[in-house]
């Protein structure tokens, strides 16, 4: 694959859920190929086909640190002495202690969000790549069905043509997201 689009705003499919519409078309194409009598009327997505034809772990850690640094636990005196002790780590007092104890929350939270985001983006890319291959295969099969069934009735040909249009668009959109030339 080429230059994969990494900015969500530039992606056609910004989440795995957004790929569901392509999955529906791929499934419909499979059904069309398995049943030569199937038309838009018998489809699971008739409107779409007709339209195509028409065109927090860090918080616990900081709370525990605050508790253990205090002279008498979680009393007012304990909290203020704990904050002051934590603040001395960076050469400050109680106010600096607030930031020292809040830092692990921010770091762990942003790290957690970063890891989750990376995993979601990796999953999204893998699903796009898998679906792209599937769409290409179904598209070729629908084109072949259009040739093989050239003498079929108008309803069947309209059905196959609408699937062809939708699969062409899916190829285009997935190609864009995957950076395929």
Protein Blocks (a to p, Z undefined) as FASTA:
>chain_A
ZZddfbfklpmblcfklmmmmmmmmmmmmmmmmmmkbcfklpmblmlmmmmmnopammmm
mmmmmmmmpmnljafklmmmmmmmmmmmnopafklmmmmmmmmmmmmmmmmmmmmmmmmm
mmmmmmmmmmmmmmmmmmmmmmmmmmmmmmpcfklmmmmmmmmmmmmmmmmmmmmmnopZ
Z
